[in-house]
Amino acid sequence: MSISVIIPAYNRETLLPLTLNSVLSQTLQPDEVIVVDDGSTDGTADVVQQYAPLARCLKISNSGDHAARNVGVRAARGTLVAFCDSDDLWQPDFLASMQVLWQVEPRLRAACSDFVIVRNGVWEDVTKFATAPSGYWDALCPVGPRMGVFGAPFIDRLLRFQPFFPSCLVVDRQAFLAMGGWDEAVGRVVGKDFATLLRLAEHPPFGVLRRPLVGIRKHAGNYSADVQAMNLGNAYVLEHALATRPSLQMLAGPIRASIQLRRLAALDAAFARRNFEAVQDISNLMGALPLRAAMKSHVAALREPWRRLMAEALLASGSLRQLG
């Protein structure tokens, strides 16, 4: 089987070289590497040129990373397509391990590996999969050492915990295109990748490599560390998916509950930041509020200086946490 690698990039001339080095240092060499330059205004395209002919660059007007990935998928020639963001890193055996997984289960539509965070060049010890809630992996059918397959849809699990990341993902190109590729309809909200992972979770079999073969670099340009924005973005994605995909109606109750929980977490984060305008905006999205959120919403609507004084008192005392 042939493997194409797609790297969307926007103004990544300083971060892209390490990413390309990790992709081109694989024990199983990719058949092609396509960097989709998403309207960069720096030297991103020049960096890619330095790696020619091992990597090639497709330039598009700035359209967002989902659109850039889809351009790459449509241009790719491989049977499988692996995605790597322009600031992330692969261990040398990432592609070889994915090939083994596909050899064991050729019917796979997609597969993901575990990952760790990389800060200042240091790979952390705690993996993402290790933080999954109890029982999360019970439905995974083992197919080899630290390899498994979800043989049935697992959207209910993604509602509880989302451990998958684009740079860890490999897909069957034809199957992925038939599903619609990366879901561009959700726009550029933080956490938009969740929409595509929900789509993949509906179309098993889905493979899992329970080894941390990918490093997600944290730096000033990351948005995923913003808990408030991530929860609001994921809530929006779930709302969009429920409204546009009839197949999800059987999970309408759990999805709506997950939307409320994510908005509640965003409200808590906004209140902790003393972003009172955001607290009121989020409250308006939620309808009936649990007690702790209602109290925060009430405080956020007060005038200064009472608003800040009451907020400081509540945050210091922890009384809202005790109220549940």
Phi and psi in degrees as a GROMACS rama.xvg file:
@    title "Ramachandran Plot"
@    xaxis  label "Phi"
@    yaxis  label "Psi"
@TYPE xy
-99.0399  149.169  SER-2
-127.966  124.297  ILE-3
-102.649  146.877  SER-4
-115.889  129.85  VAL-5
-113.653  127.255  ILE-6
-125.201  105.312  ILE-7
-76.8327  141.358  PRO-8
-145.311  133.23  ALA-9
-135.352  111.976  TYR-10
50.8465  59.0734  ASN-11
-121.604  29.7265  ARG-12
-60.7271  -28.3351  GLU-13
-85.5521  -28.821  THR-14
-96.506  -25.3265  LEU-15
-63.2745  -37.6112  LEU-16
-56.0987  -45.513  PRO-17
-62.7624  -38.4642  LEU-18
-63.4531  -48.9339  THR-19
-62.0294  -39.2048  LEU-20
-60.0625  -41.0814  ASN-21
-69.9057  -34.2291  SER-22
-71.214  -39.6473  VAL-23
-85.5376  -2.40642  LEU-24
-102.305  16.5561  SER-25
-67.6758  143.937  GLN-26
-65.6663  -29.1628  THR-27
-107.413  106.901  LEU-28
-69.3741  135.761  GLN-29
-67.8396  153.596  PRO-30
-76.0067  -25.9187  ASP-31
-158.964  152.344  GLU-32
-126.937  121.126  VAL-33
-117.035  118.375  ILE-34
-98.3254  120.875  VAL-35
-97.838  106.234  VAL-36
-78.5523  108.529  ASP-37
-87.9163  59.1051  ASP-38
73.6549  33.8364  GLY-39
-61.9413  149.098  SER-40
-111.311  4.67742  THR-41
-108.721  -154.1  ASP-42
-94.5806  28.5448  GLY-43
-55.8086  -48.2305  THR-44
-62.662  -35.7816  ALA-45
-65.828  -36.6241  ASP-46
-62.1284  -45.4872  VAL-47
-62.0336  -39.0948  VAL-48
-58.9873  -31.8688  GLN-49
-66.3103  -18.6437  GLN-50
-100.866  0.383504  TYR-51
-64.9642  145.179  ALA-52
-89.9831  7.96915  PRO-53
-68.7926  -25.7647  LEU-54
-136.885  147.508  ALA-55
-126.895  158.467  ARG-56
-116.053  132.26  CYS-57
-111.063  125.933  LEU-58
-103.044  131.87  LYS-59
-132.828  162.516  ILE-60
-69.8941  154.648  SER-61
-59.4302  116.946  ASN-62
-134.115  -3.762  SER-63
98.868  156.631  GLY-64
-70.3292  -28.2726  ASP-65
-64.7716  -45.8875  HIS-66
-62.6428  -41.2604  ALA-67
-62.9415  -42.9977  ALA-68
-62.1657  -41.9838  ARG-69
-64.296  -38.1118  ASN-70
-59.2414  -43.286  VAL-71
-64.7637  -42.8005  GLY-72
-61.4939  -43.5545  VAL-73
-66.9176  -29.3488  ARG-74
-86.0922  -16.1097  ALA-75
-69.6665  154.521  ALA-76
-111.634  -8.50701  ARG-77
-74.718  154.461  GLY-78
-66.82  -40.4332  THR-79
-110.854  150.348  LEU-80
-126.225  126.764  VAL-81
-108.349  139.115  ALA-82
-109.374  138.828  PHE-83
-141.69  122.69  CYS-84
-67.8503  155.612  ASP-85
-73.115  -0.7533  SER-86
-121.019  10.6299  ASP-87
-108.829  172.008  ASP-88
-134.001  145.962  LEU-89
-110.784  142.992  TRP-90
-68.9726  153.647  GLN-91
-58.2094  -25.3573  PRO-92
-102.792  19.9814  ASP-93
-59.4459  -55.006  PHE-94
-67.7639  -37.6393  LEU-95
-63.2892  -39.1927  ALA-96
-67.3955  -38.3554  SER-97
-64.6107  -38.9528  MET-98
-61.8626  -42.1893  GLN-99
-61.2156  -43.1338  VAL-100
-60.7678  -41.379  LEU-101
-70.5941  -31.1323  TRP-102
-68.2293  -35.5143  GLN-103
-72.0554  -38.9558  VAL-104
-133.617  84.3018  GLU-105
-65.8472  -14.1081  PRO-106
-80.9616  -2.96996  ARG-107
-54.5234  137.284  LEU-108
-90.136  -32.9805  ARG-109
-160.37  163.671  ALA-110
-154.604  151.464  ALA-111
-133.32  152.65  CYS-112
-108.019  169.179  SER-113
-74.1611  166.391  ASP-114
-149.74  166.157  PHE-115
-130.624  164.119  VAL-116
-85.0872  142.624  ILE-117
-116.422  118.088  VAL-118
-120.209  124.609  ARG-119
52.3695  39.5591  ASN-120
82.6733  -1.51143  GLY-121
-103.953  125.214  VAL-122
-81.0575  122.282  TRP-123
-72.8623  163.945  GLU-124
-86.1425  -34.7114  ASP-125
-79.6727  124.093  VAL-126
-89.4808  160.04  THR-127
-63.7787  -44.2922  LYS-128
-61.774  -30.7836  PHE-129
-67.0217  -17.8095  ALA-130
-93.8847  6.2144  THR-131
-66.5639  148.44  ALA-132
-65.4273  158.64  PRO-133
-55.5433  133.4  SER-134
83.9783  -0.865248  GLY-135
-60.0293  -39.0464  TYR-136
-94.6471  9.03174  TRP-137
-60.9464  -32.0102  ASP-138
-83.2943  -1.27872  ALA-139
-79.5675  123.114  LEU-140
-88.0041  116.115  CYS-141
-63.8017  136.808  PRO-142
-127.989  3.89045  VAL-143
170.377  179.112  GLY-144
-59.3471  115.451  PRO-145
57.9475  31.1519  ARG-146
-129.767  142.609  MET-147
-153.593  172.522  GLY-148
-138.491  131.006  VAL-149
-82.6077  113.351  PHE-150
-90.3914  -8.32182  GLY-151
-131.763  159.666  ALA-152
-53.8109  142.868  PRO-153
-132.306  34.2595  PHE-154
-60.1011  -36.2469  ILE-155
-58.2596  -32.5428  ASP-156
-74.412  -39.1336  ARG-157
-64.1766  -27.2172  LEU-158
-66.2254  -29.0579  LEU-159
-86.7373  -34.6543  ARG-160
-161.738  132.504  PHE-161
-117.768  97.0267  GLN-162
-97.9318  3.8393  PRO-163
-101.711  148.082  PHE-164
-135.998  143.246  PHE-165
-53.1887  -38.3666  PRO-166
-71.3682  -6.7574  SER-167
-102.703  2.86552  CYS-168
-101.717  135.735  LEU-169
-128.085  137.499  VAL-170
-129.785  154.5  VAL-171
-73.0268  119.408  ASP-172
-59.477  -49.5204  ARG-173
-65.4935  -42.2479  GLN-174
-64.113  -39.8919  ALA-175
-66.2345  -43.0117  PHE-176
-63.9679  -37.179  LEU-177
-64.5935  -30.4325  ALA-178
-75.6225  -17.357  MET-179
113.617  1.23251  GLY-180
67.663  -153.86  GLY-181
-70.2426  132.678  TRP-182
-75.2048  101.396  ASP-183
-83.0603  -12.1496  GLU-184
-67.05  -19.6844  ALA-185
-84.4595  0.602434  VAL-186
73.1268  -144.55  GLY-187
-114.624  28.1613  ARG-188
-64.0587  151.693  VAL-189
-62.3972  134.125  VAL-190
85.7449  14.0533  GLY-191
-63.468  -22.764  LYS-192
-60.4019  -25.1547  ASP-193
-56.1671  -35.1716  PHE-194
-61.8314  -42.6775  ALA-195
-72.3878  -36.8561  THR-196
-66.254  -35.5683  LEU-197
-60.876  -40.1901  LEU-198
-63.4394  -44.3553  ARG-199
-66.105  -36.2702  LEU-200
-65.5932  -21.2794  ALA-201
-81.1128  -13.3077  GLU-202
-126.292  70.0994  HIS-203
-72.2445  171.362  PRO-204
-77.7214  146.752  PRO-205
-124.932  120.717  PHE-206
-88.9525  152.788  GLY-207
-135.493  125.8  VAL-208
-100.593  114.743  LEU-209
-90.5142  48.5346  ARG-210
-132.312  140.961  ARG-211
-78.6116  84.782  PRO-212
-95.1124  0.318605  LEU-213
-131.573  142.376  VAL-214
-113.945  123.754  GLY-215
-96.8028  109.315  ILE-216
-75.8693  131.124  ARG-217
-100.065  130.54  LYS-218
-156.056  -179.106  HIS-219
-62.9833  -22.9125  ALA-220
-87.2256  -2.21752  GLY-221
-73.1781  144.507  ASN-222
-110.954  -19.0273  TYR-223
-67.842  -14.207  SER-224
-77.991  -9.88791  ALA-225
-83.2246  97.9626  ASP-226
-61.1774  -41.3631  VAL-227
-61.1167  -51.0897  GLN-228
-66.2333  -37.77  ALA-229
-65.2062  -43.8857  MET-230
-66.6135  -40.4539  ASN-231
-65.8891  -40.9362  LEU-232
-63.7274  -44.0555  GLY-233
-66.2363  -36.3752  ASN-234
-62.8543  -41.666  ALA-235
-62.7785  -43.1037  TYR-236
-60.8539  -44.4796  VAL-237
-64.2417  -40.0178  LEU-238
-62.914  -43.9696  GLU-239
-62.6034  -45.81  HIS-240
-62.428  -43.0121  ALA-241
-64.7467  -34.739  LEU-242
-78.0344  -23.591  ALA-243
-113.601  -9.16089  THR-244
-123.516  98.2582  ARG-245
-55.6107  -27.906  PRO-246
-64.4068  -16.0855  SER-247
-91.4301  -2.66911  LEU-248
-61.0965  -29.3442  GLN-249
-67.0528  -17.7888  MET-250
-109.603  19.6398  LEU-251
-57.1645  -42.7821  ALA-252
-61.438  -56.031  GLY-253
-59.3258  -35.365  PRO-254
-66.8936  -45.0755  ILE-255
-63.9684  -38.0024  ARG-256
-63.8401  -39.5503  ALA-257
-66.2283  -37.9983  SER-258
-60.0299  -45.7812  ILE-259
-64.2395  -41.9955  GLN-260
-63.5195  -39.8209  LEU-261
-68.7727  -38.9193  ARG-262
-69.4076  -34.2236  ARG-263
-63.941  -42.4486  LEU-264
-63.7368  -38.4852  ALA-265
-66.0819  -40.393  ALA-266
-61.8782  -44.203  LEU-267
-59.4624  -42.9453  ASP-268
-65.879  -41.9551  ALA-269
-63.9594  -40.7116  ALA-270
-65.6985  -41.1023  PHE-271
-62.8336  -28.9101  ALA-272
-83.36  -5.17682  ARG-273
63.6739  29.9244  ARG-274
-91.4099  78.6355  ASN-275
-70.3599  -30.0733  PHE-276
-63.9478  -41.7979  GLU-277
-65.5023  -37.5035  ALA-278
-58.1611  -44.9962  VAL-279
-66.7221  -39.41  GLN-280
-63.1008  -43.8174  ASP-281
-67.7991  -39.0513  ILE-282
-57.6938  -39.8342  SER-283
-65.6232  -24.1789  ASN-284
-79.9312  -20.8851  LEU-285
-95.3607  -16.8388  MET-286
72.067  -131.646  GLY-287
-64.0779  130.477  ALA-288
-107.883  141.939  LEU-289
-65.4134  164.252  PRO-290
-55.1107  -46.7466  LEU-291
-65.9071  -36.748  ARG-292
-71.3508  -37.0013  ALA-293
-62.7235  -40.1959  ALA-294
-64.5621  -42.5546  MET-295
-64.4313  -40.8784  LYS-296
-63.0151  -41.3727  SER-297
-62.8265  -45.5415  HIS-298
-62.9696  -41.8077  VAL-299
-62.0975  -25.2799  ALA-300
-87.0268  -7.3779  ALA-301
-70.6795  161.987  LEU-302
-84.9126  156.721  ARG-303
-73.667  148.262  GLU-304
-88.2905  -0.381897  PRO-305
-62.9989  -35.7249  TRP-306
-59.704  -51.1121  ARG-307
-68.1066  -38.5049  ARG-308
-63.3021  -44.7846  LEU-309
-67.7428  -38.4254  MET-310
-63.9169  -43.8159  ALA-311
-62.7849  -40.0311  GLU-312
-65.6272  -44.186  ALA-313
-67.07  -41.5866  LEU-314
-67.1312  -37.0521  LEU-315
-70.9809  -38.2595  ALA-316
-79.301  -25.3137  SER-317
73.0891  14.9531  GLY-318
-64.9641  -30.8423  SER-319
-67.32  -35.1781  LEU-320
-65.7027  -38.9205  ARG-321
-68.1668  -29.4429  GLN-322
-77.8056  -8.66547  LEU-323
